Amino acid sequence: MSRPDHTLPAAEGRPEKRGEERSGKSEPFVDDEQLQLAAAYVSDAQYNRNIQFETSPKAIRFYKLYNHWSTRGVTYFFILADLFLGLFEDPAVYLLPLWVTSTVEFICLLMFSIRLWHFSKVTPTKVFWKDAKNICVIVGILLTSVDMIVYLVLIENGYPAVRWSRVLRPLFCVNFTESRQLRRAFRNIRNTLPEISYVFILFMFSVAVFSLMALKLFAKRKLTTVEGAAYFSNYLDAFFSLYVLVTTANSPDIMMPAYEVSWAYAIFFIIFIIVNTYVFMSLFLAVVYNDYKKHLKNEVRKLVYMKHRKMTEAFNILKTKNGTEFAVQDSQWRQLVKLVAPEIPSSHRELLWRVLDDEQKGFIGKESFIRLADLLNIQIVQMKERVHPLEKSIPNLYNSRVSQLICRMVKHQGFRYTYDVIIVINAIFIGGDETNPLISKAEWVFLTLYVIEILLKLYAHEPRAFFAKFQFWNWFDTIIIVAALLGAIVNATLKSSDGYSSQQILDIVFILRVLRLIRIVDSFQRFRILLNTLVNLIPTMLTYAGLLVVVYYIFAIVGMEAFKGRIIFYSANSSDPAAKYCGNPALKGSQFATLRYCKNNFNNLLSAFILLIELTVVNQWHALATGFVKVTHLTARIFFVIFHIVVVIILIKDHPAGNLVEVMETSENDLGNTDDTNLNSTLRFRIASIRYKTVDALLQHMFEGELKPEDEIPTLEEIDNLSPDDFPPKPHTFHNVI
């Protein structure tokens, strides 16, 4: 029997739940279907999913399967497989037969269709067809299918064809529900474009005016560049050269021909740099950052309201009347947590209950219940007092005075400081000449000392505690030392044999030696805080990296279709005369060929990505662009300028990483590692990490001081229509959902 959807209606007309009519101290009863629905709401709140789903028992089972890690993993696998096809299609890193790549792509499209069908079975029909991301996926599948068929027909009949639909592949990565962080990043950037467009137009107008002035100043003086080209001879060249100067990539080269004539001409370029590089770019960065942050806050505010709404819906399903207030009983709460997080042990559940029911009433109210979603995102480790294996097997020896003295010495800070000094000395030897016999023998001394260190630590500390899940530095030390020891042994063995030429193994040994120096970071608290900050930022940076990959992929496909085969790389020992001009006579004597940039081409997806990364770094990007202009047409500049605007100016400046670092450092100082000592039990717990399980939780922490009120939640329609201008929310627009 289908139940009413608790997420779709507005809050005012929502029907009463059956649990609201029960009162007294009798044991509450909630059937399994209600419990499954409540668990779905809590799970959505925990992972900040704002999917509106049907609430029938069948739909809930489908929804649970839809969110299972295995089905999501399969979706990610086929998305990656679809993207990686670009490596094996013409132009390819390794060319596969057309029928192979076509078959793989067809399977990917089929799996995307099945995933979309699965999603349609858990969401209301009207909601499904109003969702833009579903329409994008459907259109992408249809267009790709049509393009595949047309391409195959044309190729089989000997006609030239272009696989234009390959630029649509990143859309699948963005528009499936699993990629909500990626969609949010795109959406926020899209929302910032209207505001930053005014600054950008004014900036381009400034460059245009300066270009006209440069044309009037230098065109009639018949100056030439170092390469012999005309200097500011036409307006388009002047505009492009000055735009490049904003990025500083051609400074001071672009100024030198005029500067050689008169020092006064340098004033023009200095004023241009001050106005456009420093003033406009600083203004642009400020507008981008502030506008992006404003829209990001609005997105996070929607997440918070949706989370509270779903937790309230779950509370309404489970609540019973307890005297004068509604509450959730202990037994129902435990059943719920078992469904939401079956992986956590009973002792962890007991800790969560003690935190929520701090007065030990046997029930919790709405405010405490809503906190459950956040508590489930905190990583907790149970502290177990374990006996060392040696103490079990040889207690007399292990507990002897000498043995305990060794243990105290190993656990003392002096032991760590001693090895810090050893690491510094080792660094000095690593920087020395490897052929020196003294340095070569010293390496074995250091390796021996490191092995002794690990053995002493394992002697003093219980091994399972030493190699616990969150003991990162212990794992790092051991792996690096063991790997370095094995590498040194293999290297020495190969050297002793005839015909040794394994430079790769020697390189690995050198790298492992250098990596040992990172261990000293753990000795300084401030370094640990900074390192933990970087680790905590990984989820956010991965989202940002995904955003860049999507944009890179689109530009790479377009670049491959436009420039493939135009520039050819020849190996260093090639005797072919064409190697001097990258296989294209148009590049004879060019800066592109002189600088040996031939490997920077669009002849396959891998080369295209490397070239786009070089363009992102900005240095010499104008020289790279000029090379492709020479082998195609002047309009090729448009491709490179658009890439610079989209990636360097908009995407890179649109990412507020600095604020995240500040927040995470504050979190490190506030939380630390906390032990629970208030439980009437021998169990002890500590917060294993302040890392957030989801990017959404991190963002909410950033703005939690501004995301109020918690007790009043908008309707779904109001949440969807929230805008940055409504921040903070107006009290009269919110309705209590109870």
N, C-alpha and C positions, 0 to 999 in steps of 0.2 A: 504494500500500500504506500502510495507516495505521500510524503509529508510536506507541509508548507515550507517554502524557501525562507530561511531566517535571515538571509543576507540581502535579498532583493528589495523587499518593501521598504518604504520610508518608515521612520521610527514611530510616527504618531499612531499609525493604524495597526501596529503589530499585535497579533493575538497573544493571549496569555498562554504561558507554558503550563503543562499539566502539573509540574512540580510546585507551582506557586500556591496551589490549593492545599498542600499538605502542611501540617504544623505539628508542634509537640516534639517530644523526644523519641518518638518511635523511629525505628531504622528506616531511612528513606528507600524508596524503590525507583530505580531508573533502568528501563529495559536496555538491552544490548544495542538496539538501533539508535536510541537517544545518546547512549554513551559513545558510539562510533561517530555520531554527528558532532558531539562536543569535542571529541578528540581531533576531528578534522579542523574545527575552528581553532583550537589551541595550536595545532601543528602549523596552520597558516600564520598565526600570530607569531609563533617562534621564529619562523623563517621569512616573515614579512611578505607572504604571498597574498596578493589582493584579488585572487581569482574568485569570481562569483560562480558558485557551483550549485547544481540541483541537490536537493536534500533527501531524495528517495534512497532507500537502502542500497539499491543496485547502483545508483549514481555515485554514492559515497564509496562503494567498493571500487568502482572504476576510477574515482578520483584518487583514492589511496594508491592504486596501481600506477596511475599517471605520475604521481609524485615520487614513486619508489626510485631509489638510486640506480637500479638496474635499467629501468626504462629511460631514465634521463641519460644514463651512460651510453646506451645504444644510440640515442638521438645525437649526442655529442660525437660519437664515433663516425656516424654517417655524414654529419656536417663537416668534420675534418677530412673525411675521405673525399667528399665533393670538392673541397677547397684544394686538396693536394693533387687532384687530377690535373691541375695546371702544370705540374712538373713533368707530366708524361704526354701532354698534347702538343701538337705543333704550334709554336716553336718550343721544343722540349729539352729538359735536362737529360732525360733518357726517354726516347720516343717509343711508345707502345703502339701496337696495331689499333686502328680506329675502332674495330669491333670490341676490343677489350675496354677501352675508355668509355665507349658508348654504353656498353653493358653495365659497367660500374655506375655510371651516372644514372642510368635508368633505375637501377636498384636503389640508389640514393633517393631519387624522386619518389619511388614507390614507398620507401620507409617514411619520407616526409609526409606523404599522403595519409599513411596509416596513423602517424602521430597526430596529424590534424584531425582525422576522423575520431580518434580516441578523445581528443580535447572537446570535440563537438558533442560527445556523449555525456560529458560531465557538466557542461555549461548550458544554461537556458538558450533556446534557439535564437531569440531576439538579441541576447547579449553577444552570442557568437558572431552573428552577421553584422553587428554594429562595431565590432572590434577591428580596427584598421590593420593590426598585425596579421590577423587571420586572412584578410583580403589580400594583403601583400604576399603571403605565402602561396595562396591559391593562384594569384596572377603569375607569380614567379614560376610555379610548377608548370602552368599552362604555356607560358612564353618559352620556357626552356624546352619543353616537349616539342613545340612547334619548330623551334630553331634546330633541334637535333634532327628531326625528320627532314626538314628542308636541306640542312647541311649534308646529311647522308645521301640524299637523292642527287644533289648537285655534284658531290665528290664522285659518286659511283658513275655518273655520266660524263665525267671529265671537265666539269665547269669549276671555275674558282669560287670559293665560298669563304665566308667569315663567320666564326662562332661568336656573334655579338652577345649572346645570352650569358656568356661566362662572367660578365660584369655583375650579373644578378646573384651570383652564388653567395656573396657576403650577406645578402638580404635574408637568407635562410638562417644564418648565424645570428642576426640581429632580431628577427621577428618571432622566433619561437619563444614560448613563455619562459624557458630556462634562462634567457639572456636579458632579464629585466634590468640589471645594472648597465649593460651596454646600451639598451634602449633609453634608459634614463639619461645617460651621458649624451647620446645623440639628441634627445629631446631638449635637454638643457642648452646645448650648443645652438640648436635651432631657435630656441626662444631668445637667446642673446643676440641673434643676428640683426633684428630690427634696430636695437639700440646701438650696436657697434657699427652698423652700416653708415650712420651719419658721420662718425669719426673717420671711417675708412674713406668715404667719399671726399671729405675735406682734405684728408691726407693725399689722396690721388690728385685732387685739384692743385695742391701745393706742388707736388712733383711735376705736374703738367706745366704750371707757371714757370718753375725753375728751368724746365726743359726748353721752354720757349726763349727764356733769357739766355740760356747756354747757346742755343742755336744762333741768336743774334750776336752774341759775343765772339763766337769762335768759327762759325761756318765760313766767313769770308777770309779768314787768315790762313786757310789752306794748310792747317797743321795735320800731322799724322801721328798715329800711335807707334809704339815700339815695333809692332808687326807690319807697319807700313800702311795700315788702313786709314781711311779718311776720318778726321777727328770732328765729331759733332756736325757731320755734313747734312744730315736730314733729321726731321723731327722724331720719327719712330726710334731711330738709333739713339738719339739723345735721351728720349724718355726711358728706354730700356737701360741705358748706362747709368742714369741717375737713380733709377729704381734699384739697380744692383748696388749702387753706392750706399743706399739706405741700409742694406744688409752688411756693409763694410767689406764685402767679398772682393771688390776690385779697388780697394784703397791701399796705397795712394796712387796706384797705376793710372787711374783715370784722370788724376789731377796733373801728373807730371808733364805732359806735353805743353799745357798752358803755363804751368809753374816755371818751366825752363825759359819761357819767353819773358815773363815778368812775375815778380813775387806778388804783385797786386791781384792777379787772377786767383791766387790762393784764398783771398777773402771770400770770393763767391762760393767756393767749395766748403769753406769753414762754416759760413752762414747756413748753407744747405744742410750740412751734417747736424748742426745745432738744432735747426728747426725740425727737420724730418726724422733724423735718427734718434735724437734724444727727447725733444719735446713731444712730437706726435706719437712716437712709439711708447713713451711713458704714459701719455694720456690714453692711448689705445689699451695698454695693459691694465690701467686702472679701471677703465670702463668695462672691459671684458671680465675682469675678476669680480668686480662688484655686482655686475648684472648676472653673471653665472652663479655667484653665491646666493643672490636673491632667489633665483629660480630653483636652485638646489634646495634651499630651505623650504620652499613651497612643496617640492616633491617629498621631502622628508616629513613635512607636516602631514601630508596625505597618508604616508605610511603609518605614522603614529596614530592618527585617528582611525585608520582601518584596523590596526592592531588592537586598539582599545575596543573597537566595535565588535570584533570577532571574539575577543576574550569575554566581553559582556554577554554576547549570545551564548557562549559556552556556559557561563555562570547561570544564565537564565534557565538553561536546560537542567542543570544539576541542583539548583538551589531549593532549599526547603525553608519553611517558616520556623525560626528558632526564637521563640519569645516574641519580641517586637521587631526583629530584623530578619532579613533573608541571609542564609549562609549555606556553604557547602560542607557536608560532613566528611569526616576523616576517611571512611570506607569508600565513598564515591570518588574522593580526590585520588586515593591510591589506585583505584581501578583506572581512572583517567590517565594518570601518569604512566602506568604500565603500557597503555595503548599508545601514548604519544612518544614515549622514550623507553622502549622495551630493553634497550641495551644497558641502561644504568642499573647498578645493583640496588638491592633493598636498603643497604646502609646509606646510599646516596639519596634515595627517596625519603628516608627518615630524616636526613639532614635538611632537605628542602622543606619538609613539613614543619620541622622545628623552627626554621627561619620564618615561615609564614604564620604559623600558630605559636608566636613567641610567648603567649600567656598560657599555652597548653589548655585551651578551652575545649578542644576536640572538634572544632569547626572553624572556618575562616569566612570572613565577609568578602564583599565584592572587591574592595580596594586591595586586600591581600591576594585574592585569587588572580587579579589582573597582573600582579608581579610575577606570576609563574612563568610567563613567556620569556621574560628577561633572565630569570634564574636558570632556566634550562639552557641558556646560551653561555653560562659561566662554566668553564672547565674546572672540575674539582677532582683532586687526587686524594684517595684514602691513604692515610699514613699508617702503615703497618709496622709494628715492632718485630723485626725478624732477627733470628739468631744466626750468627755467622756459621757457615758449614764447618769451618775448622774448630769452632767452639763446641759443636756437636760431636765431632769425631775425636778430637784430642783436647778436651776441655782443660786438663791440667797444664798442658804446654801453652795453649792459647791465652789462658788467664794468668800465666806466670808474670812475674814482675818485669822481666826483660821484654816479653811480648807486649804487655800493656804500655811500656815505655815507648816502644816502636810505634804503636797505634797513636799515642798522644803526639809524638813527634810529627807523624804524617798529617794529622788533623790540625796541627798548629800552623798559623799564618807564616811562620818563618820558613816552613817547608815550601810553601808556594812561592815566597819571595826568592828563595834560593834557586828554584827552577826558572823564575823570571830572569834572573841574572844569567843563568845558563843559556836561555833562549837568546838573550841579547848577544852574548859571546858567540853563540852559534851563527847569528845573523852576520857578524863580522867575518867569520870563516866562510859563510856562503858567498859573500861578496868577493872573496879572494880567487886566486887562480886555481882551477880544478886540477891542472897538471902538476901542481906543487905536491910532492909526496907527503909533506907535513899536513896540509889541508885534507888530502885524501884519507890519511889515517885518522885525523881528528874527527872526520864524519862518523867513523865507526864508534869512536868514544862517545859522541853525542847520542847516537842511536842506542848505545848500551845504557846510557844514563836515562834516556826516555823510557826504555823498556823497564828498567828498575823502578822508575816512578810509577808506571802503571801497575806493576806487580805489588808495590808497597801500598798503593791506594786500594787495590783489591784485597790486600791482607787486612787493612785497617777498616774498610767499609764492607758491609754485606753486599755481595755481588749483584743480587737482584735490585737492591736499592741504588747501587752505583750505576747500573744500566737501566734505570727506570725510564718510562716513556718520555718524560720531559727533561731528562738530564742531558741536554744537548751537548754541553761542553765535554762531558765525560765520553760520550759517543764520538765526538769530533776528535778529541785527543787520541783515543784508542785507534780509530780507523786510520788517521793520518800516520801515526807511528808504525802501526802494523804494515800499512801499505808502503811506507818509506823503507821499512826493514826488508820486506819482500822484494821491492824494486832494487834495493842495493845488492841483495843476494843474487838476484837474476843478472844484474849488470856485471857483478864481479865474476859470475860463472861464465857469462858470454865473453868477457874480456880474456879469460884464461883459455878459451877455445880459439882455434884458428879461424881467420876470416870474419872476425867480429866487425859488424857494421850497423848495429842497431841504434841509430841516433834517436829513434822514437822512444825507446826504453830509457835512454839517457835523459831525454827531455822530460819524461814523466818523473824520473828521480829528482831532477832539478826543481820541478814544480812542487813536488811533495815536500822538498826541503824548505822552500819558501813558504808554503802554506803553514808550516809549523809555527811561523812567526805570528800568525793570527791568534795563537793561544794567549799571547800576552794581553790581548784585549780584555779577556775575562778578569784580569787582575785589577782593573780600574773601574770603579763604579760608574763614572760618567761615560766611559766607553761602552759599558754594558747597557746603559740607558739608551744611548744613541743607536746601538746595534739592535736592541729590542724594538726601538721605534721603527727602524727600517724593516724589521721582520713583521711588525704589526701593520705596516703599510703595504705589505705584499698583496693582499686581496684587492685593495684599491688600485695599486699599480698594474695588477693583472687586467683589471677592467679597462684601465687606460691603454695598456698594451693591446688589448683586443680591439679597442677603438681604432688605434693606429693601423693594426693589421688589416682591418676591414677597408680602411681608406687606401692603404698601400696596395691591397689586392686589386681594387678597382682601377687605380692609376697604372698598376703593372700590366693589367690586361689591355687597357687602352694603349699604353706605350708599346706593348708587344705587337699589337695589330698595326700600329702606325710606323714603328721603326725597326721591326725585326729584319735582320739580314743587311741592314744599311751599314753597320759597322761590324767588322770582323776582327777577332783577336787571333794573333799568331803567336806561337810559343817563342820564348826568348832566343832559342837556337835556330829559328826558322831562317832559311836563306831566300825565301820568297821576297822579291822587291816590294810587293804590295804590303808587307808587314810594316813598312815605314810610314804608310798613310792609312793604316787600318782597313786595307782592302777596298778603299773608296777613293778614287782620284780627286774627289771634291775636297778631301782633307789634306792634300799635299801642301806642306809648309804651314799648316794651321797650328795654333797653340794646342789644340786637342791632340793632334798626332805627336807634336814635339814633346808634350808632357807624358806621352805613352799611356793615354787614357783608353786605349782600344778595348780593354776588358770591361769598361763601363758601357754596357750596351743592354738592349732589350731583346736579346736573342733567346732567352728562356726566363722562366719565372724567378729562378734563383738569382740570376744576374740582374733582373729588373728590381728585385727587392734590395739588393746591395746598392744599386745605383740610387734608388729612392732614399735610402738611409744616408748616402753621401750628400744628396740634395738637401736633406733635412738638417745636416750639420752646417750647411750654408757655404762653407769655405769652398771657393772655386766653382760654385754652382753655375755661375754665368759662363765659365769656360766649357763646362759640360753641355749646357744648353746651346751654346754657339756651335759646338761640334755637330749636334743633331740638326741645327738650322742649316748648316752647310750641306748636309747630305739629303735634306728634304726641301723645306721652304721656310721663308721668314715667319710664316704663321705658326711654326712649331714652337716659337717662344711662348705662345699662349698657353700651351700645355704646361710648361715649366713655371710660368708666372702663377697660373691657377694652383698648381701644386704647392708653391711657396706660400700663397695666401691661405689656402685651406689647412695645410699641415703646420707650417712654421708660425704663421701669425694667429690663426684661429685655434687650432687644436692644442698646440703646445702652450700658448698663453692662456688657454681656457681651463687649465687644470690647476686647482687650488691646492697643490701639494704642501706648500708651506704651512698652511693652517692645520693640515692634518698632522704634520710633525709636531707642531706646538701642542695640539690636543693630546697626542699619544704620549709625549713626554710628561705632560701634566698627569695623565692617567697612571703612568709608571710611578710617579712620586706619591700619588694618592693611594693607590691600591697596594702595590708591592705583593709579597707573599704572606698571606694571612692564615694563621692557624685557628681552628675552631677549638676552643677549650671549655666551652660552656655546656657541652652535652653531658648528660649523666650516663656516660658510657666510656669504655676504654678505647672507642674509636676516635681517631683524630683525622682531620681533613685540612687541606690547604688549597688555596687558589693556585692552580697549576700555571695559569697564564692569564694575562689580562687581554690576550688577543680575542677579538670578536669573531664568532663563528661566521657571521655574514657581514658584508659591506654595509647593509642597511642598518645593522645594529651600531656599527662604528659611526655612521652619519648621524644617527639619532643621538648618540652620545655627544657629538659635536654641538648640536643645537638644542639639547634637552632643556636648557635653562630658558629657552624662548618658546618652547612648544607647550603652551598651556591654553586652556585648562584641561585637566585630565578627567574631570567628572562630567563634562559636557561634550557630547560627541555629535558631529553633524550627521545628517542622513547621507546615504550613498550618493545621491544626486548632488548634494552640497559639497561633498568631498571631491567629486569629479570636477566640479566647477570652481574649486578654490584657485585663486590667482595670487601672485606675490603682492598685489595691491591690497589684498584682504588681510595681510599679516601685520599685527596680530589679529585674530579673528574677532568679529563683532559678536558680543554675547547673545544678542537677540536672534541670531541666525541658527543657534544650536538647540537641539532637543535632546532631552534625556531619554535613553533607549529603554529604560526600565518602566 
